[in-house]
Amino acid sequence: VQLQASGGGLVQAGGSLRLSCAASGRTLRSYAMGWFRQAPGKERAFVAAIRMSSSTNYTSYADSVKGRFTISRDNAKNTVYLQMNTLKPDDTAVYYCAAAPTLTTMTSRQRAIDYWGQGTKVTVSS
């Protein structure tokens, strides 16, 4: 499985960006997919994740992005998105997409995550 992330860039504080992560190699319909970020000098941290079960999408967000970021997925395209609004300089980081069997793995067991994409850099200027 390969995860290809895109959509990063430079944006002013208060602006918006939309990240995409396309999976190839196999369908990840039953997997949780999501995003992590790593700011300079800091550890990689969970941002958001989504998993579909019985036609219902379940989501989880880090407290720091709740109300500003929205995660969604298009299973037909094997793609997950992260809509980032009201961006702050503290959101500056390299953003990584990931896939794992469960939401719990995404939120609490980073070392057990099966698949990682390459990072896409987001820079928010003040």
C-alpha positions in Angstrom: 0.0 0.0 0.0 1.2 3.5 -0.8 -0.2 6.7 0.6 0.3 9.9 -1.4 -0.3 13.1 0.5 -0.7 16.5 -1.2 -2.1 19.9 -0.7 0.4 21.5 1.7 1.8 25.0 1.2 2.2 28.5 2.6 -0.8 30.3 3.9 -1.5 33.3 6.1 -2.9 33.0 9.6 -6.7 32.7 9.3 -6.5 31.1 5.9 -7.5 27.6 4.8 -5.9 24.6 3.1 -7.1 21.2 2.1 -4.9 18.2 2.3 -5.5 15.0 0.3 -4.2 11.5 0.8 -4.7 8.9 -1.9 -4.1 5.2 -1.2 -3.1 2.8 -3.9 -2.2 -0.9 -3.9 -5.3 -2.1 -2.1 -8.6 -0.7 -0.9 -8.6 0.7 2.6 -12.3 0.9 2.9 -12.4 -0.9 6.3 -9.3 0.9 7.6 -9.2 4.0 9.7 -7.3 6.7 7.8 -6.0 10.0 9.2 -3.4 12.6 9.7 -0.5 13.3 12.0 1.8 16.3 12.1 5.3 17.0 13.2 6.4 20.5 14.0 10.1 21.5 14.1 11.7 20.1 17.2 8.6 18.3 18.3 7.3 14.7 18.2 4.8 13.6 15.6 1.3 14.1 17.0 -2.2 12.9 16.1 -4.4 15.3 14.3 -7.5 13.6 13.0 -8.8 10.2 11.9 -11.9 8.7 10.3 -13.2 5.2 10.0 -16.4 3.9 8.3 -18.4 1.2 10.0 -21.9 0.1 8.9 -22.1 3.1 6.6 -21.4 5.5 9.4 -18.3 7.6 9.5 -16.7 7.8 12.9 -14.2 10.6 13.5 -11.7 11.7 16.1 -9.8 15.0 16.5 -7.0 16.4 18.6 -8.3 19.0 20.9 -6.1 21.6 19.3 -7.9 21.3 15.9 -11.5 20.7 17.0 -13.9 23.1 15.3 -11.3 24.2 12.8 -10.3 21.0 10.9 -12.6 18.6 9.3 -11.6 15.1 8.1 -13.6 13.3 5.4 -13.1 10.4 3.0 -14.2 9.2 -0.4 -14.0 5.4 -0.3 -14.7 5.2 -4.1 -11.4 7.1 -4.6 -9.6 5.5 -1.7 -8.8 9.0 -0.5 -9.0 10.9 2.8 -9.1 14.7 3.1 -8.3 17.2 5.8 -10.0 20.6 5.4 -8.1 23.0 7.6 -9.7 26.4 8.4 -8.7 29.3 10.6 -5.1 28.2 10.4 -2.7 29.4 13.1 1.1 29.7 13.1 1.1 26.8 15.6 -0.4 24.6 12.8 2.9 24.9 11.0 4.2 21.3 10.5 4.8 18.5 8.2 1.6 16.6 7.9 1.6 12.8 7.4 -1.3 10.6 6.4 -1.7 7.1 7.8 -3.9 4.1 7.8 -4.6 1.5 10.5 -7.2 -1.1 11.3 -8.9 0.9 14.1 -9.5 4.5 15.3 -7.9 3.5 18.6 -4.7 2.6 16.8 -4.7 6.0 15.1 -5.3 8.0 18.3 -3.4 6.0 20.9 -1.1 3.4 19.3 1.0 5.3 16.7 3.7 2.6 16.7 1.2 0.0 15.5 0.1 2.0 12.5 0.4 -0.1 9.3 0.9 2.5 6.6 2.4 5.9 6.4 2.5 8.4 3.6 5.2 10.9 2.9 4.8 14.3 4.5 3.4 17.4 3.0 4.6 20.7 4.5 2.1 23.3 5.9 3.5 26.7 6.8 1.2 29.3 8.4 2.6 32.8 8.5 1.5 35.3 11.1 
